[in-house]
């Protein structure tokens, strides 16, 4: 009760304390940067927020397209990164350029779009998409036929066409915008004359150059004040982007002696089983690192180590086991045949509603399809020249009317056409063959064949020499102990030396960097280095990187803006040293007060050099490299005059102008105007306009928080 009484007595103070605490809590949250972008938005572009879900949806779509193109279920980390980078760039460009188009009122009308697709001069995208398979030339009739039958096209084909239409429209808008910018560029005649004079004026000069290297470093003194003054004068040269520098160690996991012994025993058992198995394909697919390849291959297509032996040893011979690229290989000669490399053929497809594929193109019954095939075979065998006209009239294959049934050259080993190729192996040129497929019945015409050569079918069992789970655990433990015992940069460095590890460095990594030597997934290291909690000198946890482990230490942080003078001090020192030497040489030259450059050359222990037909637009003075200041000064002088000392990039020059060669007077500057316009136009078409818009726009990029 006494305690409760004391609390009551101090209740006013408690209310104040609680009130202050609540206010601090609320104000603390209020004053913190908004967290909405961290959780929901990948960025903001010129005021338009980009939800992470929208970004991910576009990314997933492109990932699936890339997988389809590569015929792979998995993409590399680099592929995934490049896709995400591309999506971001496209979104930035679409928003920024879209705002420009809207502000200018640029549109592509439906009539204009139709003209770009069906007009006399169609867009290049359309020309590339609708080419005759036989001539590879653009076929406007294909466009008309496709659009006329658009409602009957598959959903995928419709989607592809709408994508094409969208690309045409966007490119047309971009062209209009770039034309507006390009046409706005005007060159006054006076500017054209200046350009003409600059490009056609030359000078003949003699000069003495006192090189900076002629002055010893000890002859001049560079102070911190000098470095600071230089830094302030040329501060714009030391502007930097945000960056992080790390040192890191890769614990490369390799198979131990025990692992190698275990794998060797396993391979020896595989050899025994491989020797006796009757179902080679099933055996290989169940035990080998690579699936069974049933293709017939010529000598040049086989591994060099076994190629000759395959064609000298009998069928059934087993070669190996042998090790190549840290992988055990066992080869078995399954068959040998004389086969052509390629066969050119045509087809007539007669489909029916209940075709095995479930995608019967025709509504006819299987019986009527078979009857039609028998009838057509009879006609074609009597008169093979009717094949193309029959293909155009009767074939159910979608492109038959355009390609007249021609498939083209089929390559041995192409799995997509292996049934067709098999039919043509023993056929002669001009033979007519009949076969069935999941689509229906096919009437094949063998048009051409390459000469048969000996090929072999070789079954390969492969087994990589890889670390065991125990070895992975051992290496992970080593990396973990290293990271746990060395929590500062100094400890990290010392441990690297003491343990004989190979330390690597990655300097000035940008927030979206994706290249670190020897690292498969560098993004995890970059995200760690940019974490708000990570400070200079911190050591990372263990990162799993493919089959390896990595531990990193944050060496330096570079904030966006200007590099602190202390960090660029050693870069500036030699520049200030050269400036001091140039001042020293200027004073030395002035103290001799001679206008005779030959006398000056003797005093300086240098020689008099010459340069003839030196152009105002030249970058270099022969023998001295880039000397813009000197060249500019030369063309401001009169012939016969000797210059005051001119501070160059590598020396102090005193120049005597012998002659300024000016071009003949002209009032026709058409060529110069055309060159200047062309140079400007090339910048516009090279996306320089978008880059300029991007630079001036406010863009919040939060991608680092998501990947």
DAUR-V411291 format. One record per backbone hydrogen bond with DSSP energy under -1.0 kcal/mol. NH is the residue of the N-H (numbers start at 0). CO is the residue of the C=O. Records with the same first field share a line. If there is no record, write none. Layout:
NH=CO ; CO
This chain:
4=0
5=1
6=2
7=3
8=4
9=5
10=7
13=9
14=10
15=11
16=12
17=13
18=14
19=15
20=16
21=17
22=18
23=19
24=20
25=21
26=22
27=23
28=24
29=25
30=26
31=27
38=34
39=35
41=49
43=699
44=47
45=697
47=44
49=42
51=39
54=50
55=51
56=52
57=53
58=54
59=55
60=56
61=57
62=58
63=59
64=60
65=61
66=62
67=63
68=64
69=65
70=66
71=66
79=75
80=76
81=77
82=78
83=79
84=80
85=81
86=82
87=83
88=84
89=85
90=86
91=87
92=88
93=89
94=90
95=91
96=92
97=93
98=94
99=95
100=96
101=97
102=98
103=99
104=100
105=100
112=108
113=109
114=110
115=111
117=113
118=114
122=115
126=122
127=123
128=124
129=125
131=136
135=131
138=129
141=138
143=139
144=140
145=141
146=142
147=143
148=144
149=146
151=148
152=149
157=153
158=154
159=155
160=156
161=157
162=158
163=159
164=160
165=161
166=162
167=163
168=164
169=165
170=166
171=167
172=168
173=169
174=170
175=171
176=172
177=173
178=174
179=175
180=176
181=177
182=178
184=181
191=187
192=188
193=189
194=190
195=191
196=192
197=193
198=194
199=195
200=196
201=660
202=613
203=658
204=610
205=655
206=608
207=653
209=651
211=649
213=210
214=211
218=215
219=216
226=222
227=223
228=224
229=225
230=226
231=227
232=228
233=229
236=233
237=234
239=560
242=557
243=508
244=555
245=505
246=552
247=503
248=550
250=548
251=249
259=255
260=256
261=257
262=258
263=259
264=260
265=261
266=262
267=263
268=264
269=265
270=266
271=267
272=268
273=269
274=270
276=272
282=278
283=279
284=280
285=281
286=282
287=283
288=461
296=455
300=297
301=298
305=302
306=302
309=305
312=308
315=332
316=313
318=330
321=328
323=326
327=462
328=321
329=460
330=318
331=458
332=316
333=456
334=456
336=454
338=452
342=409
343=447
344=407
345=444
346=404
347=442
349=440
352=363
354=351
356=437
357=354
368=364
369=365
370=366
371=367
372=368
373=369
374=370
375=371
376=372
377=373
378=374
379=375
380=376
381=377
382=378
385=382
386=383
389=385
390=386
391=387
392=388
393=389
394=390
395=348
399=396
401=398
402=398
403=399
405=402
406=344
407=344
409=342
411=340
413=410
416=413
420=416
421=417
422=418
423=419
429=445
430=427
432=443
434=441
436=439
439=436
440=349
441=434
442=347
443=432
444=345
445=430
446=343
447=343
449=341
452=338
454=336
455=296
456=334
458=331
460=329
462=327
464=325
465=463
471=467
472=468
473=469
474=470
475=471
476=472
477=473
478=474
479=475
480=476
481=477
482=478
483=479
484=480
485=481
491=487
492=488
493=489
494=490
495=491
496=492
497=493
498=494
500=495
503=247
505=245
508=243
512=509
518=515
525=521
526=522
527=523
528=524
529=525
530=527
533=530
536=553
537=534
539=551
542=549
544=547
547=544
548=250
549=542
550=248
552=246
553=537
554=244
555=244
557=242
560=239
562=237
566=563
571=567
572=568
575=571
576=572
577=573
578=574
579=575
580=576
581=577
582=578
583=579
584=580
585=581
586=582
587=583
588=584
589=585
590=586
599=595
600=596
601=597
602=598
603=599
605=600
608=206
610=204
613=202
615=200
617=614
620=624
623=620
626=618
630=626
631=627
632=628
633=629
634=630
635=632
636=633
639=656
640=637
642=654
645=652
647=650
651=209
652=645
653=207
655=205
656=640
657=203
658=203
660=201
672=668
673=669
674=670
675=671
676=672
677=673
678=674
679=675
680=676
681=677
682=678
683=679
684=680
685=681
686=683
687=682
690=686
691=687
692=688
693=689
694=690
695=691
696=692
699=43
701=41
704=701
705=702
706=702
